[in-house]
Amino acid sequence: MSVFDPITLFRRSVERWPDRPALSVAGEQLTYAELDARSDRVARALVRAGAEGQRVAFTARRDGPWVYTAILGILKAGAAGIPLLPEGP
């Protein structure tokens, strides 16, 4: 049985195609290297805040690449993400 590790797969893509577009959302495009750097910043902030291994809630906005950056950062920090819709209570 193999284990699916999205972070390992993503990092392989970063190594192979750092300057290729990884994401295009709401007119904003990020390369693999840019998405990797942004998600690393999220992961570091979560680890500093003591969220490693914890559940983390985040706003699942659809108007840019934030949600994808947050998901990657949360996974890199070893946490579990709980998306909250901005129109929710």
Backbone as a chain_set.jsonl record, in Angstrom:
{"seq": "MSVFDPITLFRRSVERWPDRPALSVAGEQLTYAELDARSDRVARALVRAGAEGQRVAFTARRDGPWVYTAILGILKAGAAGIPLLPEGP", "coords": {"N": [[0.835, -1.179, 0.0], [0.627, 2.151, -0.918], [1.429, 5.449, 0.261], [-0.186, 8.491, -0.027], [1.31, 11.486, -0.409], [0.874, 14.709, -0.498], [2.538, 16.953, -0.161], [5.154, 16.086, -0.676], [4.842, 15.423, -3.391], [4.205, 17.967, -4.395], [6.601, 19.352, -3.801], [8.368, 18.013, -5.473], [7.428, 18.907, -7.918], [8.039, 21.62, -7.671], [10.824, 21.478, -7.7], [11.239, 20.479, -10.296], [9.926, 22.314, -12.044], [10.299, 25.196, -11.325], [9.797, 27.798, -12.313], [7.507, 27.621, -13.774], [3.97, 28.171, -14.271], [1.998, 27.462, -11.472], [-0.442, 27.917, -10.452], [-3.385, 29.641, -11.152], [-5.573, 32.015, -10.329], [-8.398, 34.001, -10.18], [-7.278, 35.96, -11.857], [-4.709, 36.222, -10.855], [-1.5, 34.881, -10.981], [0.699, 32.335, -9.916], [3.985, 31.047, -9.771], [5.484, 27.779, -9.365], [7.653, 28.081, -7.603], [7.034, 30.529, -6.348], [4.578, 29.938, -5.099], [5.469, 27.933, -3.398], [7.242, 29.39, -1.735], [5.471, 31.238, -0.526], [3.704, 29.495, 0.813], [5.501, 28.296, 2.538], [6.028, 30.447, 4.257], [3.568, 30.67, 5.538], [3.513, 28.173, 6.832], [5.747, 28.401, 8.567], [4.862, 30.48, 10.23], [2.67, 29.256, 11.453], [3.912, 27.149, 12.845], [5.53, 28.635, 14.606], [3.481, 29.742, 16.107], [2.634, 27.586, 17.501], [0.952, 25.735, 16.331], [1.503, 23.326, 15.159], [0.571, 20.071, 14.385], [-1.993, 20.563, 15.19], [-5.509, 21.508, 14.785], [-6.423, 23.85, 12.361], [-8.242, 26.671, 11.593], [-9.282, 28.426, 8.69], [-10.001, 31.141, 6.457], [-11.749, 30.445, 3.616], [-11.439, 31.969, 1.117], [-12.332, 32.842, -2.223], [-11.229, 34.539, -4.017], [-8.636, 34.728, -4.89], [-5.255, 33.365, -4.753], [-4.97, 32.709, -2.063], [-6.321, 30.647, -0.533], [-5.254, 28.238, -1.5], [-2.565, 28.588, -0.95], [-2.73, 28.704, 1.825], [-3.687, 26.106, 2.449], [-1.527, 24.486, 1.57], [0.508, 25.511, 3.248], [-0.513, 24.877, 5.782], [-0.5, 22.068, 5.663], [2.273, 21.666, 5.335], [3.104, 22.495, 7.828], [2.314, 20.434, 9.367], [-0.241, 20.366, 10.31], [-3.869, 20.262, 10.549], [-6.308, 21.441, 8.334], [-9.205, 23.505, 8.562], [-11.548, 24.655, 6.571], [-13.288, 27.722, 6.437], [-16.119, 29.241, 5.204], [-16.307, 32.491, 3.868], [-18.792, 33.76, 3.795], [-20.166, 32.614, 5.791], [-21.486, 32.211, 9.224]], "CA": [[0.0, 0.0, 0.0], [1.406, 3.375, -0.964], [0.868, 6.581, 0.984], [-0.254, 9.705, -0.832], [1.877, 12.63, 0.311], [0.774, 15.838, -1.419], [3.653, 17.887, -0.021], [6.277, 15.518, -1.434], [4.527, 15.595, -4.809], [4.331, 19.384, -4.699], [8.028, 19.719, -3.783], [8.965, 17.49, -6.714], [7.033, 19.837, -8.982], [8.823, 22.841, -7.463], [12.183, 21.183, -8.171], [11.228, 20.287, -11.753], [9.407, 23.446, -12.806], [10.143, 26.329, -10.405], [9.321, 29.017, -12.967], [6.254, 27.375, -14.486], [2.773, 28.507, -13.501], [1.427, 26.396, -10.651], [-1.773, 28.298, -10.028], [-3.947, 30.872, -11.715], [-6.878, 32.206, -9.689], [-8.915, 35.373, -10.168], [-6.348, 36.835, -12.553], [-3.379, 36.198, -10.248], [-0.784, 33.648, -11.309], [1.895, 32.065, -9.12], [4.824, 29.935, -10.214], [5.698, 26.797, -8.309], [8.571, 28.638, -6.615], [6.311, 31.547, -5.583], [3.615, 29.25, -4.24], [6.262, 27.251, -2.379], [7.742, 30.39, -0.784], [4.34, 31.764, 0.245], [3.196, 28.467, 1.725], [6.524, 28.142, 3.583], [5.821, 31.516, 5.24], [2.39, 30.275, 6.329], [3.92, 27.052, 7.686], [6.614, 28.908, 9.644], [4.031, 31.245, 11.174], [1.869, 28.298, 12.227], [4.806, 26.445, 13.777], [5.872, 29.603, 15.67], [2.289, 29.944, 16.938], [2.346, 26.352, 18.225], [-0.154, 25.023, 15.686], [1.956, 22.053, 14.589], [-0.207, 18.942, 14.87], [-3.299, 21.035, 15.651], [-6.49, 21.893, 13.764], [-6.315, 25.274, 12.064], [-9.33, 27.189, 10.767], [-8.862, 29.516, 7.809], [-11.043, 31.643, 5.574], [-11.613, 29.846, 2.282], [-11.803, 32.966, 0.11], [-12.179, 32.344, -3.593], [-10.87, 35.666, -4.864], [-7.202, 34.734, -5.144], [-4.56, 32.115, -4.424], [-4.785, 32.547, -0.621], [-6.802, 29.371, 0.013], [-4.305, 27.193, -1.883], [-1.362, 28.872, -0.166], [-3.022, 28.314, 3.21], [-3.75, 24.639, 2.539], [-0.154, 23.963, 1.5], [1.216, 25.904, 4.465], [-1.05, 24.086, 6.891], [0.031, 20.71, 5.523], [3.714, 21.714, 5.602], [3.28, 22.667, 9.275], [1.871, 19.226, 10.048], [-1.53, 20.65, 10.944], [-5.071, 19.923, 9.776], [-7.019, 22.667, 8.016], [-10.654, 23.558, 8.592], [-11.921, 25.837, 5.807], [-14.5, 28.426, 6.812], [-16.568, 30.087, 4.113], [-16.417, 33.879, 4.334], [-20.196, 34.167, 3.936], [-20.747, 31.888, 6.925], [-21.758, 33.013, 10.432]], "C": [[0.882, 1.246, 0.0], [0.663, 4.491, -0.227], [0.918, 7.791, 0.069], [0.24, 10.872, -0.001], [1.873, 13.838, -0.621], [1.934, 16.817, -1.322], [4.88, 17.375, -0.76], [6.049, 15.684, -2.926], [4.672, 17.056, -5.228], [5.802, 19.785, -4.762], [8.764, 19.177, -5.009], [8.642, 18.408, -7.882], [7.812, 21.143, -8.88], [10.243, 22.634, -7.996], [12.241, 21.098, -9.692], [10.923, 21.565, -12.524], [9.244, 24.692, -11.941], [9.527, 27.574, -11.048], [8.046, 28.823, -13.78], [5.061, 27.775, -13.62], [2.24, 27.283, -12.753], [-0.044, 26.647, -10.408], [-2.176, 29.595, -10.699], [-5.379, 31.005, -11.189], [-7.215, 33.699, -9.707], [-7.921, 36.368, -10.776], [-4.954, 36.901, -11.96], [-2.737, 34.846, -10.515], [0.457, 33.537, -10.437], [2.66, 30.922, -9.754], [4.93, 28.939, -9.068], [6.6, 27.365, -7.218], [7.874, 29.689, -5.745], [5.318, 30.912, -4.622], [4.327, 28.524, -3.101], [6.729, 28.24, -1.311], [6.612, 30.936, 0.084], [3.822, 30.734, 1.243], [4.207, 28.151, 2.829], [6.355, 29.207, 4.666], [4.627, 31.195, 6.136], [2.784, 29.173, 7.311], [4.785, 27.525, 8.851], [5.806, 29.666, 10.694], [3.192, 30.31, 12.046], [2.723, 27.556, 13.248], [5.2, 27.372, 14.929], [4.705, 29.812, 16.628], [1.898, 28.683, 17.709], [1.236, 25.522, 17.617], [0.241, 23.686, 15.069], [1.176, 20.902, 15.232], [-1.608, 19.308, 15.349], [-4.25, 21.23, 14.473], [-6.428, 23.408, 13.61], [-7.479, 25.681, 11.176], [-8.796, 28.338, 9.917], [-10.022, 29.905, 6.907], [-10.783, 31.13, 4.169], [-12.114, 30.828, 1.225], [-11.528, 32.417, -1.282], [-11.689, 33.427, -4.549], [-9.373, 35.77, -5.149], [-6.574, 33.429, -4.693], [-4.413, 31.839, -2.93], [-5.167, 31.159, -0.129], [-5.817, 28.238, -0.308], [-2.986, 27.353, -1.124], [-1.557, 28.411, 1.277], [-3.035, 26.804, 3.365], [-2.36, 24.038, 2.502], [0.623, 24.284, 2.769], [0.775, 25.102, 5.676], [-0.505, 22.663, 6.841], [1.523, 20.667, 5.817], [4.002, 21.837, 7.096], [2.854, 21.427, 10.056], [0.555, 19.423, 10.775], [-2.663, 20.18, 10.033], [-5.869, 21.206, 9.561], [-8.524, 22.51, 8.025], [-11.072, 24.812, 7.815], [-13.261, 26.414, 6.278], [-14.888, 29.339, 5.65], [-16.771, 31.513, 4.631], [-17.854, 34.34, 4.514], [-20.902, 33.46, 5.081], [-20.943, 32.775, 8.142], [-20.485, 33.455, 11.141]], "O": [[1.783, 1.373, 0.83], [-0.562, 4.474, -0.111], [1.95, 8.078, -0.539], [-0.368, 11.207, 1.016], [2.773, 13.98, -1.448], [2.28, 17.452, -2.318], [5.577, 18.156, -1.407], [6.972, 16.05, -3.654], [5.204, 17.346, -6.299], [6.207, 20.49, -5.687], [9.682, 19.82, -5.519], [9.493, 18.656, -8.737], [8.203, 21.711, -9.9], [10.795, 23.509, -8.662], [13.187, 21.59, -10.307], [11.569, 21.867, -13.527], [8.13, 25.205, -11.834], [8.808, 28.321, -10.383], [7.56, 29.764, -14.406], [5.13, 27.726, -12.392], [2.059, 26.213, -13.333], [-0.812, 25.711, -10.185], [-1.383, 30.533, -10.793], [-6.268, 30.23, -11.545], [-6.411, 34.538, -9.301], [-7.75, 37.477, -10.27], [-4.089, 37.58, -12.514], [-3.35, 33.799, -10.304], [1.178, 34.514, -10.24], [2.069, 29.947, -10.219], [4.516, 29.221, -7.943], [6.343, 27.154, -6.033], [8.1, 29.735, -4.536], [5.231, 31.309, -3.46], [3.84, 28.506, -1.97], [6.623, 27.961, -0.117], [6.776, 31.081, 1.296], [3.534, 31.071, 2.391], [3.816, 27.78, 3.936], [6.516, 28.918, 5.852], [4.67, 31.421, 7.345], [2.429, 29.233, 8.488], [4.584, 27.101, 9.989], [6.033, 29.514, 11.894], [3.028, 30.552, 13.242], [2.302, 27.359, 14.388], [5.206, 26.957, 16.088], [4.91, 30.032, 17.822], [0.942, 28.702, 18.483], [0.636, 24.693, 18.301], [-0.607, 22.988, 14.514], [1.126, 20.774, 16.456], [-2.331, 18.452, 15.859], [-3.848, 21.13, 13.313], [-6.387, 24.148, 14.593], [-7.68, 25.094, 10.113], [-7.963, 29.123, 10.37], [-10.911, 29.099, 6.631], [-9.714, 31.359, 3.603], [-13.09, 30.556, 0.525], [-10.606, 31.628, -1.484], [-11.732, 33.243, -5.765], [-8.904, 36.812, -5.607], [-7.275, 32.498, -4.297], [-3.798, 30.842, -2.553], [-4.408, 30.549, 0.624], [-5.578, 27.373, 0.534], [-2.373, 26.368, -0.711], [-0.666, 27.807, 1.874], [-2.455, 26.274, 4.312], [-2.04, 23.171, 3.315], [1.32, 23.424, 3.306], [1.598, 24.697, 6.497], [-0.094, 22.116, 7.865], [1.997, 19.741, 6.474], [5.022, 21.343, 7.577], [3.015, 21.378, 11.276], [0.267, 18.726, 11.748], [-2.437, 19.757, 8.899], [-6.081, 21.971, 10.501], [-9.057, 21.505, 7.554], [-10.964, 25.92, 8.341], [-14.23, 25.685, 6.487], [-14.067, 30.121, 5.171], [-17.339, 31.715, 5.704], [-18.109, 35.236, 5.319], [-22.091, 33.677, 5.317], [-20.608, 33.959, 8.107], [-20.553, 34.133, 12.167]]}, "num_chains": 1, "name": "protein.A"}
